Amino acid sequence: MMAEREKAILIGVHLGQQVNFEYSMEELANLADACGIDVAGVIIQNLQRVNKSHYIGTGKIKEVAALLAATNARTVIFNDELSPSHIRNLEKELECRVIDRTILILDIFAERAKTKEAQLQVEVAKLQYMLPRLIGLRESLGRQGGGSGLKNRGSGETKLELDRRKIEEKITVLNKELEILVSHRQTQRKQRRKNNVPVVSLVGYTNAGKSTIMNAMVELFHPAGNKQVFEKDMLFATLETSVRNIQLPDAKSFLLTDTVGFVDKLPHHLVKAFRSTLEEVAESDLLIHVVDYSNPNHKQMMDITEQTLKAIGVENIPTIYAFNKADMLKMEIPSVFTNGVYLSAKQRIGIKDLVEMIRKQIFTNYVQCEMLIPYDRGNIVSYFNQNAEIFSTSYENEGTKLLLECRTADFEKFQEFVV
């Protein structure tokens, strides 16, 4: 027998200047659904500024109370991040659980996190969110005394201070664990830079199809490699950074990274906690901005993605736009334009065009040349066979003549053999 799902009332405050308010409310309902909560009703208030004590006006509080009674809902969810005093005052007035958009997103992240790093990042974000809100919680988060490992500061210390201190100590411990994982990731990045392999990062709104694009590329170039990443039609299916080496037929290769998707009002605690993961994006040579073109709100989603990237310091990186799910609209695909392509990752239509655009953008440091390599230097011929595109090979009296395209660095290294 399935457990009965929780019911909640959604509350949105429209302050007038919010362009994408309606979509933001739709998205809140999707976030609630992803947390196993059914929406029993929606209440919206237009305000010039939020109410200092209760976020919404007294008239609206009565309206919410009446709707709670009528629907038997026991939770209200606000579309904005509430302050500790807002939560405290609202819970007292409405006699129900009050949560906000931030905690919903944090809960989804906590459920979806699979790797140690993602789990630590989400836990740090949740604890940082809870710290100033301790006073508003009905049930204390920790127990005084017994096996807590804390020094006894005497009976004068309140339970609230104990809980706060416990959380602060836990955040410190978790951050130390994270630092170790972050330094490991930085070492990997340094190694990749050393190997001179270009890095291409998939970015975009959650559920735009980034993982599907990665899987389509892996399938195209490594059909037997079993290197697929998890993909599903749901919010925040991927929180971990996946990196795949895409080896093209002409001996060129690049690293493709797929990381966490963005969402409107992504909690700042979460952005801060995931900063180390998002550094992958900041150090890319090229970004693929994946857009769910079938979504009527795709322009707002693009704006939110660009704003989030700017907030984490990702600027001035060349970008290609992959307008995904274009098969759901009446248009001919693939369709290529100056800096992007309309495609369908699920149908595997337009992936080759996208790869061609990536190739043109990142492999600019290559030169075509002719080299004559002495027969006693066969190791150099082997090297070029593996690391360059050979157009023709002929055997002369003086050695092996190659017509090839290679990296500028290799061209300079073996310049003595250039004809």
MOMOBEL-V126194 format. One record per backbone hydrogen bond with DSSP energy under -1.0 kcal/mol. NH is the residue of the N-H (numbers start at 1). CO is the residue of the C=O. E is the energy in kcal/mol with one decimal. If there is no record, write none. Layout:
BEGIN
[[NH	CO	E] [NH	CO	E]]
END
This chain:
BEGIN
[[8	38	-2.4] [9	75	-2.2] [10	41	-2.7] [11	77	-2.9] [12	43	-2.4] [14	45	-2.6] [24	20	-2.4] [25	21	-2.0] [26	22	-2.0] [27	23	-2.8] [28	24	-1.7] [29	25	-1.7] [30	26	-1.7] [31	27	-2.5] [32	28	-2.4] [33	29	-2.3] [34	30	-2.3] [36	33	-1.9] [37	32	-2.5] [38	6	-3.3] [40	8	-3.3] [43	10	-2.9] [45	12	-2.4] [47	14	-2.1] [51	55	-1.8] [55	51	-2.0] [56	54	-2.1] [61	57	-1.7] [62	58	-1.7] [63	59	-1.7] [64	60	-2.8] [65	61	-2.5] [66	62	-2.2] [67	63	-2.1] [68	64	-2.6] [69	65	-2.0] [70	66	-2.3] [71	67	-2.0] [72	68	-1.4] [74	7	-1.2] [76	97	-2.4] [77	9	-2.9] [78	99	-2.4] [79	11	-2.1] [87	83	-2.1] [88	84	-2.3] [89	85	-2.7] [90	86	-2.7] [91	87	-2.6] [92	88	-1.7] [93	89	-2.1] [94	90	-3.2] [95	91	-1.7] [97	74	-2.1] [99	76	-2.5] [101	78	-1.1] [104	100	-1.6] [105	101	-2.3] [106	102	-2.6] [107	103	-2.4] [108	104	-2.1] [109	105	-2.6] [110	106	-2.4] [111	107	-1.9] [112	108	-2.2] [113	109	-2.1] [119	115	-2.4] [120	116	-2.4] [121	117	-2.5] [122	118	-2.4] [123	119	-2.2] [124	120	-2.5] [125	121	-2.1] [126	122	-2.6] [127	123	-2.4] [128	124	-2.4] [129	125	-1.9] [130	126	-2.2] [131	127	-2.1] [133	130	-1.3] [134	131	-1.1] [136	133	-1.3] [137	134	-1.6] [157	154	-1.7] [162	158	-2.0] [163	159	-2.6] [164	160	-2.6] [165	161	-2.4] [166	162	-2.5] [167	163	-2.4] [168	164	-2.4] [169	165	-2.4] [170	166	-2.2] [171	167	-2.6] [172	168	-1.9] [173	169	-2.1] [174	170	-2.8] [175	171	-2.6] [176	172	-1.7] [177	173	-1.8] [178	174	-2.4] [179	175	-2.2] [180	176	-1.3] [181	177	-1.5] [182	178	-2.9] [183	179	-2.5] [184	180	-1.6] [185	181	-2.1] [186	182	-2.5] [187	183	-2.1] [188	184	-1.9] [189	185	-2.2] [190	186	-2.5] [191	187	-2.2] [192	188	-2.1] [193	189	-2.3] [194	190	-2.3] [195	191	-1.9] [196	193	-1.3] [197	192	-1.5] [200	255	-3.5] [201	286	-2.5] [202	257	-3.1] [203	288	-2.6] [206	262	-3.0] [208	205	-1.4] [213	209	-1.9] [214	210	-2.3] [215	211	-2.6] [216	212	-2.1] [217	213	-2.1] [218	214	-2.5] [219	215	-2.6] [220	216	-1.7] [221	217	-2.1] [222	218	-2.9] [225	222	-1.9] [234	232	-2.2] [242	258	-2.6] [244	256	-2.5] [246	254	-3.2] [248	252	-2.7] [251	248	-1.3] [254	246	-1.8] [255	198	-2.9] [256	244	-3.2] [257	200	-2.7] [258	242	-2.4] [262	204	-1.9] [266	263	-1.0] [271	267	-2.2] [272	268	-2.5] [273	269	-2.4] [274	270	-2.7] [278	274	-2.6] [280	277	-1.3] [282	278	-1.4] [283	279	-1.5] [284	281	-1.8] [285	199	-2.8] [286	199	-1.4] [287	318	-2.6] [288	201	-3.2] [289	320	-2.6] [290	203	-3.2] [291	322	-2.6] [293	291	-1.4] [293	324	-2.1] [295	292	-1.5] [298	295	-2.1] [301	297	-2.0] [302	298	-2.1] [303	299	-2.2] [304	300	-2.7] [305	301	-2.3] [306	302	-2.5] [307	303	-2.6] [308	304	-2.6] [309	305	-2.5] [310	306	-2.1] [311	307	-2.2] [312	308	-1.4] [313	310	-1.5] [314	309	-3.2] [320	287	-2.7] [321	339	-2.5] [322	289	-2.4] [323	341	-2.2] [324	291	-2.2] [324	322	-1.4] [326	343	-2.2] [328	325	-1.6] [329	326	-1.5] [331	329	-2.0] [335	342	-1.5] [337	340	-2.7] [340	337	-1.3] [341	321	-2.4] [342	335	-2.8] [343	323	-2.5] [344	349	-2.7] [349	344	-2.6] [354	350	-2.0] [355	351	-2.5] [356	352	-2.2] [357	353	-1.9] [358	354	-2.3] [359	355	-2.9] [360	356	-2.2] [361	357	-1.6] [362	358	-2.6] [363	359	-2.1] [367	406	-2.9] [369	404	-2.7] [371	402	-2.6] [372	417	-3.0] [373	400	-3.1] [377	374	-2.1] [380	377	-1.8] [382	378	-2.3] [383	379	-2.1] [384	380	-2.4] [385	381	-2.2] [386	382	-1.3] [387	383	-2.4] [388	384	-1.6] [389	405	-2.4] [391	403	-3.3] [392	403	-1.4] [394	401	-2.5] [396	399	-2.7] [400	373	-2.7] [401	394	-3.4] [402	371	-2.9] [403	392	-2.3] [404	369	-2.7] [405	389	-2.1] [406	367	-2.4] [408	365	-3.0] [411	407	-2.5] [412	408	-2.5] [413	409	-1.9] [414	410	-2.3] [415	412	-1.0] [417	414	-1.9] [418	415	-1.7] [419	370	-2.8]]
END
